[in-house]
Amino acid sequence: MISRLPVTIVRACLREGRGGSPTAVLDETPLSDDERRRVAVLAGTSHAVFVAERGSAVSVRFFTAEGELPACGHGTVAALAYLAERAGGTEYRGTLRAAGRDFAGWAVREDAFFQAAFTSGPVELREPTAAECGLVLPALGVTPDILAPGARVASVGRARLLVPVTTRAALTALDPDFGQLGAACDRLGFLGCYVHSVEAGSGRIAARMFAPSIGVPEDIANANSTACLAADLADRGVTAITVDMGDSLGAPATITASARGGSGVRLGGAAEVVGVDAVRLS
């Protein structure tokens, strides 16, 4: 067993150089899945990303305390910043591979930060059933008076529920029952719930992502759910969005997304490579 692992901490999806989601990034190492799950916990991050060169592509795998994810948007932003920092220079471009899908990613250095972007996979959307809403909305604390029209079940790798609410204040006030929410998501096969509110007149969106089923009660930044929302809004004539997250956790984060038709959604975020730490697995 490897007792000590060097881990690079990357703050992904910063807002004006602040906040972001701390993410553990490290080179591929012979570890069991249980050990990979422990890396995120020991590093004090919600997610760990394992990076390996596989021929012309760079393979990336994403883990939380509960197991492996087929995709992770802010983890991809963190991986791109990590690869760009290691490559040196002012710009990095490469092909990434996750869960059998190849996609382009790039990162450009801007002073101490990197602006990273990539294209998500195709997004699948459908309307939720009454039974699905009946299980999830009470657990979230979303009552009929704050629920806005347009809830969707969306998938880019795994399904999640997109829940619009009427105001940012209503979003901020949410206090989910995580035990009930986790049980509901497990029953329905949902990754979690992405609750959001459009700020009238600003074009800015605020969002919170709750995913207790994967060991992340609330995510600081969730780019793949933002891709799902961008795809849904594109069908209504909105082709680009900027989403703020993490404020309720004291870690402001921002994600940009623009619809690319049938080819997916372009996601972007700023990242900072904070430094290298070490975790002990034994």
Steps between C-alpha positions, in 0.01 A plus 500: 500500500617853421512683833556858380367663186588844361178685429461833321219720627327707232227754574262462207237743369621808688300821510722799432798315647320397820337186634463209264471129571819345647569185300770235547683417175769235468671279246354155445629260767425129560225533760181316577173685455464510879838672528404747226186589695711564808731742318228766477416459868861513617577798277202688646334542161165387362656340190825338392611484136748241371686596180690265265637530149345230279648528153386824340240568771517573871278269704321655798307322776290671766430379853307624803480336841216281367660376179585575138314748281479468121557875462579805713501848352692692764735200530569534128577871543739405782666230288553743211663754731721224643605386152565857387711575807705185442546571128622856557446773246193718467254258340415130521280305260430131510252218461351363819334162544245423771253211519580399141444849353771713337465878509716807448616716788725802531638740757662842461716658770396845620746618767461261796186333361390283211189547290392147411225373272370178350194364323257282689335196351146512361234593755178301530194684634148400598223622725492343848205290606268604781634208704861619456411854607295364787801317640767765444343844548391449865850373584648812343256726683368636169134587557244585227521873575872516410507240221532661157390334174745287304633217719694245295671166538833546323788266432855538381630167623259473797151638555431788735197721570513867396273699731425870425391722788351847486768710673859493614376556856294182479805315370718632782245402765483133397595256777454148359446186704809320369398159632163521327652653187769232474240226535279660234789540255615142563150372429471701178859450381575872513850637553346792689295817463609828341282783631531832318355847467532748214571855615260719303665757276858385567531182295670348803388175658554380858503128572555244775575132438399246764640148455507307830477169312858544374631628833473871412209657694558826314747552217691827476500487118325258268583563137325197350168602654564848363543338157163332546337832585668671203367232264151540640506881475639481145172338399332816632728740311774563761834385356749613767482517879714596798424314822606590853528224759668438836386815680313305767824312573720811516681399179372712209525320166401590146447281193430612144314288246396542137290262295671337199198342335512121480873495585448577868565805714822696535584543868758737645647603829807658657734291713804541720758232575546556872782259577602143573409313816529137603242256631564185702298195400632283782 
